[in-house]
Amino acid sequence: MEGTTLTEVWQDVLTIQPAPPQWLIIGAGVGALLVVLTRDPWRLARNVVTIAHEGGHALVALLSGRQLTGIRLHSDTSGVTVSRGKPTGIGMILTVFAGYVAPSLVGLAGILLLLGNRITALLWISILLLAAMLLLIRNVYGVVSVVGTGTLVFLVSWFTPAEVQAGFAYLFTWFMLLAGVRPVFEMQAQRRRQPTPQSDADQLHRLTGLPAAFWVFVFFLVNASVLALGIWLLLV
């Protein structure tokens, strides 16, 4: 980024970048798929999925009129978002539902920006959202996770050339699309090994009366559909 004043920085953020070559888009997708399918990289990158997951809970809680108390992110890549309000009803249902579909929807939103070649805008919107979320974090690991992610995005957006920014933006977008599916399978596997009433699917079962397995399927269906749409938008 070349701007030094606030006005120049803002102009840089809003600037439309050249469309990257198709090989870069495909290569970013392959790289993101390897991260999702490989154990150690996935364990590290899954923290970003947790940030999006809990951010989804938090955003919908606020939109539905609930009072947001705070967010905690844990080193095992789990998290919890606490809000106050009516313990039942559509607002609570949507708040619980939002978590598992949030990463995929973040990826879809990223595609919409990338299709307009708003690569720098995508990176800076991500930074602003992380900064807003930081205000709600209530534990040390959560602060480290959010600040670390935001710092990485800032360094890429500020110090790297347009080609690197494009590669990073597409890698991030592909990752969010692909990573939305795997946690659904992980949740179901965890429910089979150690049944818990605290999973999002089980909470939705108590709120709606519909089986938890139904909600696991809905999570998968939404995320798989968004992934298919994202592949079509990016590659066709």
Rosetta blueprint (number, residue, H / E / L):
1 M L
2 E L
3 G L
4 T L
5 T L
6 L H
7 T H
8 E H
9 V H
10 W H
11 Q H
12 D H
13 V H
14 L H
15 T L
16 I L
17 Q L
18 P L
19 A L
20 P L
21 P L
22 Q H
23 W H
24 L H
25 I H
26 I H
27 G H
28 A H
29 G H
30 V H
31 G H
32 A H
33 L H
34 L H
35 V H
36 V H
37 L H
38 T L
39 R H
40 D H
41 P H
42 W H
43 R H
44 L H
45 A H
46 R H
47 N H
48 V H
49 V H
50 T H
51 I H
52 A H
53 H H
54 E H
55 G H
56 G H
57 H H
58 A H
59 L H
60 V H
61 A H
62 L H
63 L H
64 S L
65 G L
66 R L
67 Q E
68 L E
69 T E
70 G E
71 I E
72 R E
73 L E
74 H L
75 S L
76 D L
77 T L
78 S L
79 G E
80 V E
81 T E
82 V E
83 S E
84 R E
85 G L
86 K L
87 P L
88 T L
89 G L
90 I H
91 G H
92 M H
93 I H
94 L H
95 T H
96 V H
97 F H
98 A H
99 G H
100 Y H
101 V H
102 A H
103 P H
104 S H
105 L H
106 V H
107 G H
108 L H
109 A H
110 G H
111 I H
112 L H
113 L H
114 L H
115 L H
116 G L
117 N L
118 R L
119 I H
120 T H
121 A H
122 L H
123 L H
124 W H
125 I H
126 S H
127 I H
128 L H
129 L H
130 L H
131 A H
132 A H
133 M H
134 L H
135 L L
136 L L
137 I E
138 R L
139 N L
140 V H
141 Y H
142 G H
143 V H
144 V H
145 S H
146 V H
147 V H
148 G H
149 T H
150 G H
151 T H
152 L H
153 V H
154 F H
155 L H
156 V H
157 S H
158 W H
159 F H
160 T L
161 P L
162 A H
163 E H
164 V H
165 Q H
166 A H
167 G H
168 F H
169 A H
170 Y H
171 L H
172 F H
173 T H
174 W H
175 F H
176 M H
177 L H
178 L H
179 A H
180 G L
181 V L
182 R H
183 P H
184 V H
185 F H
186 E H
187 M H
188 Q H
189 A H
190 Q H
191 R H
192 R H
193 R H
194 Q L
195 P L
196 T L
197 P L
198 Q L
199 S L
200 D H
201 A H
202 D H
203 Q H
204 L H
205 H H
206 R H
207 L H
208 T H
209 G L
210 L L
211 P L
212 A H
213 A H
214 F H
215 W H
216 V H
217 F H
218 V H
219 F H
220 F H
221 L H
222 V H
223 N H
224 A H
225 S H
226 V H
227 L H
228 A H
229 L H
230 G H
231 I H
232 W H
233 L H
234 L H
235 L H
236 V L
